[in-house]
Amino acid sequence: MAFNVAADAYDRFMGRYSAVLTPQMADFGRVKAGQRALDVGCGPGALIAELVDRGAHASAVDPSPPFVAAARERYPDVDVRQATAEKLPFADASFDVALAQLVVHFMADPVQGIAEMARVTGDGGVVAASVWDMVGGQAPISPFWRAARELDSGVEGEARRAGAGEGQLSELFAQAGLADIEETAFPVHVEHATFEEWWKPFTLGVGPAGEYFQQLEPEQQQALEQRLRDQLGEPIALETRAWAARGTVSY
């Protein structure tokens, strides 16, 4: 997966939306001051910032070396480790809450990843995760994939990824053995003054969309950009949403 990129590239691509999502994620995870909180798939640290601001004792993991380096530099007092969700480097019951923001759909084994989050969370603790509504076409990157499919019907996009539709995260949480599972939707409204502001981050090679764009021939890249310019105009106002699930660890 194309996340071995500079932290600044990710900030420009998805961090601008993550900043709007993080307060909702922390609220949903019932994060409180003094809790031991784990951010799984932390990226450059958008959710870490929210956890620290709320007075939690934060730890974090991410498989991307550039993101781990950036998170460590930005939050030197936080224990940030390079690791995957499926193999968390922590003892059982190390945390009160474990969160995964926009990560489950990139896990190699989502059920195992969520089960690992539950393993490192104490009895009665909270595990929560969120994923953009790719199936419903209400993700910040949905316009990109719609236009790409219009130009090439063979484009898969990200709608088939785990947890990307209503009810899917809850099913994964149930398979991972969590109790008291609840699901909700997080609305995320973001405005872009110009088309360039929205578009340029897609050219930086971040994630499946950036990877797809960089594999196109120059004339195909130009055709995709022009189609999106025609469709979106400017300014661009995006009404998007993420699905989120929450469960309780019960021994």
C-alpha positions as CSV (number, residue, x, y, z in Angstrom):
1,M,0.0,0.0,0.0
2,A,1.3,3.5,-1.0
3,F,1.8,5.0,2.5
4,N,5.5,5.0,2.4
5,V,5.4,8.7,1.6
6,A,6.3,11.9,3.4
7,A,4.1,12.9,6.3
8,D,3.4,16.3,4.6
9,A,2.0,14.5,1.6
10,Y,-0.4,12.6,3.8
11,D,-1.3,15.7,5.7
12,R,-2.3,17.4,2.4
13,F,-4.1,14.4,1.1
14,M,-6.1,13.0,4.1
15,G,-4.9,14.9,7.1
16,R,-7.1,17.8,6.2
17,Y,-10.2,15.6,6.6
18,S,-8.8,13.6,9.6
19,A,-8.6,16.9,11.6
20,V,-12.4,17.2,11.3
21,L,-13.0,13.6,12.1
22,T,-10.7,13.2,15.2
23,P,-12.9,15.0,17.8
24,Q,-15.9,12.8,16.8
25,M,-13.7,9.7,17.0
26,A,-12.4,10.6,20.5
27,D,-16.0,11.3,21.7
28,F,-17.2,8.0,20.3
29,G,-14.4,6.2,22.0
30,R,-15.3,7.9,25.3
31,V,-11.7,9.1,25.7
32,K,-11.1,10.7,29.1
33,A,-8.2,12.4,30.9
34,G,-5.9,9.9,32.6
35,Q,-6.9,7.0,30.4
36,R,-4.3,4.8,28.6
37,A,-5.2,5.2,24.9
38,L,-3.8,3.5,21.9
39,D,-4.0,4.9,18.3
40,V,-3.7,2.0,15.8
41,G,-2.5,3.2,12.4
42,C,-1.7,6.7,13.7
43,G,-0.3,8.1,10.4
44,P,1.5,11.4,11.1
45,G,-0.6,11.9,14.3
46,A,-3.9,13.6,13.8
47,L,-5.7,11.5,16.4
48,I,-2.6,11.5,18.7
49,A,-3.0,15.2,19.0
50,E,-6.7,14.9,20.1
51,L,-5.8,12.2,22.6
52,V,-3.0,14.3,24.1
53,D,-5.3,17.4,24.2
54,R,-7.8,15.4,26.2
55,G,-5.3,14.4,28.8
56,A,-5.0,10.8,27.8
57,H,-1.7,8.8,28.2
58,A,-1.3,8.1,24.5
59,S,0.6,5.4,22.6
60,A,0.5,4.7,18.9
61,V,1.6,2.3,16.1
62,D,1.9,2.6,12.4
63,P,3.6,0.4,9.8
64,S,4.9,3.3,7.7
65,P,8.4,4.4,8.7
66,P,8.0,8.0,7.6
67,F,4.7,8.3,9.5
68,V,6.3,6.9,12.7
69,A,9.2,9.3,12.4
70,A,6.9,12.2,11.9
71,A,4.6,11.2,14.8
72,R,7.7,10.8,17.1
73,E,9.0,14.2,16.1
74,R,5.6,15.9,16.6
75,Y,4.8,14.2,19.9
76,P,8.1,13.3,21.6
77,D,6.3,12.3,24.9
78,V,4.1,9.7,23.1
79,D,5.2,6.1,22.8
80,V,5.1,5.6,19.0
81,R,6.2,2.3,17.5
82,Q,6.4,0.8,14.0
83,A,4.0,-2.1,13.9
84,T,0.9,-3.5,12.2
85,A,-2.5,-3.8,13.8
86,E,-2.4,-7.6,13.4
87,K,0.6,-7.8,15.7
88,L,0.6,-5.1,18.3
89,P,3.7,-4.9,20.5
90,F,1.9,-4.5,23.8
91,A,1.0,-6.8,26.6
92,D,-2.6,-7.9,27.3
93,A,-4.9,-5.3,28.9
94,S,-2.3,-2.5,28.5
95,F,-4.9,0.1,27.6
96,D,-8.3,1.5,28.5
97,V,-9.3,2.4,25.0
98,A,-8.0,1.4,21.5
99,L,-8.9,3.4,18.4
100,A,-8.3,2.9,14.7
101,Q,-9.2,5.9,12.5
102,L,-9.4,5.3,8.8
103,V,-7.3,2.2,9.1
104,V,-9.5,-1.0,9.2
105,H,-9.9,-1.1,5.4
106,F,-6.1,-1.2,5.0
107,M,-5.5,-4.0,7.5
108,A,-4.3,-7.2,5.9
109,D,-6.6,-9.1,8.2
110,P,-9.2,-6.8,9.7
111,V,-10.7,-9.3,12.1
112,Q,-7.3,-10.1,13.5
113,G,-6.4,-6.4,13.7
114,I,-9.5,-5.6,15.7
115,A,-9.1,-8.7,17.9
116,E,-5.5,-7.5,18.7
117,M,-6.9,-4.1,19.7
118,A,-9.3,-6.0,22.0
119,R,-6.5,-8.1,23.4
120,V,-4.4,-5.1,24.5
121,T,-7.5,-3.4,26.0
122,G,-8.5,-4.2,29.5
123,D,-11.8,-5.8,30.6
124,G,-14.6,-3.3,30.1
125,G,-12.5,-1.1,27.9
126,V,-13.5,0.4,24.6
127,V,-12.4,-0.5,21.0
128,A,-13.6,1.8,18.2
129,A,-12.8,2.3,14.6
130,S,-14.0,4.4,11.6
131,V,-13.9,4.0,7.8
132,W,-15.0,6.4,5.1
133,D,-18.4,5.5,3.5
134,M,-16.8,4.2,0.2
135,V,-19.8,2.0,-0.6
136,G,-22.3,4.9,-0.3
137,G,-19.9,7.2,-2.3
138,Q,-19.7,9.7,0.5
139,A,-16.0,9.7,1.1
140,P,-13.8,12.8,0.4
141,I,-12.1,10.7,-2.4
142,S,-15.4,9.4,-3.9
143,P,-15.5,12.0,-6.7
144,F,-12.0,10.9,-7.8
145,W,-13.0,7.2,-8.1
146,R,-16.4,8.1,-9.8
147,A,-14.5,10.0,-12.5
148,A,-11.9,7.4,-12.8
149,R,-14.6,4.7,-13.4
150,E,-16.3,6.9,-16.0
151,L,-13.0,6.9,-18.0
152,D,-12.2,3.3,-17.3
153,S,-14.9,0.9,-16.3
154,G,-12.3,-1.6,-15.0
155,V,-11.3,0.7,-12.1
156,E,-12.1,-1.0,-8.8
157,G,-11.7,1.9,-6.4
158,E,-12.0,1.3,-2.7
159,A,-15.7,0.3,-2.1
160,R,-14.8,-3.4,-1.7
161,R,-12.5,-2.8,1.2
162,A,-13.4,-4.0,4.6
163,G,-15.7,-1.9,6.7
164,A,-16.4,0.6,3.9
165,G,-20.2,0.2,4.0
166,E,-23.0,0.6,6.5
167,G,-23.0,-2.3,9.0
168,Q,-19.7,-3.8,7.8
169,L,-17.6,-2.6,10.8
170,S,-20.1,-4.0,13.2
171,E,-19.9,-7.4,11.6
172,L,-16.1,-7.3,11.9
173,F,-16.3,-6.3,15.5
174,A,-18.6,-9.2,16.2
175,Q,-16.3,-11.6,14.5
176,A,-13.4,-10.2,16.6
177,G,-15.4,-11.1,19.8
178,L,-16.4,-7.6,21.1
179,A,-19.6,-7.0,23.1
180,D,-22.2,-4.2,23.2
181,I,-21.4,-3.2,19.6
182,E,-22.8,0.1,18.3
183,E,-22.5,1.8,15.0
184,T,-22.9,5.4,13.9
185,A,-22.1,7.8,11.2
186,F,-19.7,10.8,11.5
187,P,-20.6,13.7,9.2
188,V,-17.6,15.6,7.9
189,H,-18.0,18.9,6.0
190,V,-14.9,20.3,4.3
191,E,-14.7,23.3,1.8
192,H,-12.0,24.0,-0.7
193,A,-11.7,27.5,-2.1
194,T,-10.2,26.3,-5.4
195,F,-10.1,23.1,-7.4
196,E,-6.3,23.0,-7.2
197,E,-6.5,22.9,-3.4
198,W,-8.6,19.7,-3.6
199,W,-6.9,18.1,-6.5
200,K,-3.1,18.5,-6.0
201,P,-2.8,16.1,-3.1
202,F,-4.2,13.3,-5.3
203,T,-1.0,13.6,-7.4
204,L,1.4,12.9,-4.5
205,G,1.1,9.1,-4.6
206,V,-0.7,8.7,-1.2
207,G,-2.9,5.7,-0.7
208,P,-4.8,3.7,-3.5
209,A,-6.0,6.9,-5.2
210,G,-2.5,8.4,-5.4
211,E,-1.0,5.1,-6.5
212,Y,-3.6,4.7,-9.2
213,F,-3.0,8.3,-10.5
214,Q,0.7,7.8,-10.7
215,Q,0.3,4.6,-12.7
216,L,-1.6,6.4,-15.4
217,E,-0.1,7.7,-18.6
218,P,0.3,11.5,-18.8
219,E,-2.6,12.0,-21.2
220,Q,-4.8,9.8,-18.9
221,Q,-3.9,11.9,-15.9
222,Q,-4.8,15.0,-17.8
223,A,-8.2,13.5,-18.9
224,L,-9.0,12.6,-15.3
225,E,-8.1,16.0,-14.0
226,Q,-10.1,17.8,-16.6
227,R,-13.2,15.6,-16.0
228,L,-13.0,16.4,-12.3
229,R,-12.6,20.1,-13.0
230,D,-15.7,20.1,-15.2
231,Q,-17.7,18.1,-12.6
232,L,-16.7,19.9,-9.4
233,G,-16.0,23.5,-10.4
234,E,-15.0,25.7,-7.5
235,P,-15.3,26.4,-4.7
236,I,-15.7,22.7,-3.7
237,A,-17.9,21.9,-0.7
238,L,-17.9,18.2,0.3
239,E,-20.5,16.7,2.6
240,T,-19.0,13.3,3.5
241,R,-19.3,10.8,6.2
242,A,-17.5,7.9,7.9
243,W,-19.0,4.8,9.5
244,A,-17.8,4.1,13.0
245,A,-18.2,1.1,15.3
246,R,-17.6,0.8,19.0
247,G,-17.5,-2.3,21.2
248,T,-16.6,-3.3,24.7
249,V,-14.0,-5.8,25.8
250,S,-15.5,-8.6,27.9
251,Y,-13.4,-11.4,29.4
